[in-house]
């Protein structure tokens, strides 16, 4: 099942910190849409991380970046609870490394949100640039979902 417009709306609201629209959009998603939601969120992380680290990175860069995420932000102080190994594995995977293990949907969601809060803050995307990022991520997520069958 490809990523629906409803899923894109829910993820966009999440990324824009529009809690009212996000809660409303997520409440309308069915089970199949939740799989697409997870895939789109992971694809957004991959595209955004690729943009953030476009000039390259080292393992040390990933470790320091996750430490920065764990230091918290004004937006999401709960990110301080992010397990460093999970954050490093998720960021590394978003940058193309094999995932050592799947932390499960809840931990994956929390880690993705923590990483995206800081990455998107660094990128300072305009709304049109965020929409372009979502379009690229949707294409990737659709491919992933097609492979999963």
C-alpha angles and dihedrals in degrees: 000000000000123000109278127220087248090059091048090050091051094049093044090052090050092051092047090049090238095154096179095051092039094053091046093048094046092049089060095053119106127210094274090049090053090059088051090046091055092046092049093048091051090047091050088052091050094049094043093046089049090054094044093049096034091129091056135262144222130221087258090056090054092048092049092046093052089048088054090050090049090053085071134231135243086254101047117022088167088075088082086079092062110125106240095221091050092048092048092047092048093048092045090050091048087054092053106271120131113266110246092208141341109255091201131259099285096048091041090053094048093047092047092051092047093050094042093051091061098034093051090045089054093047093049092204121194116228092260090050090049089050090051090050089051091050091053091045091049091056090051093045091050089054092049092049092048090054092049088053 
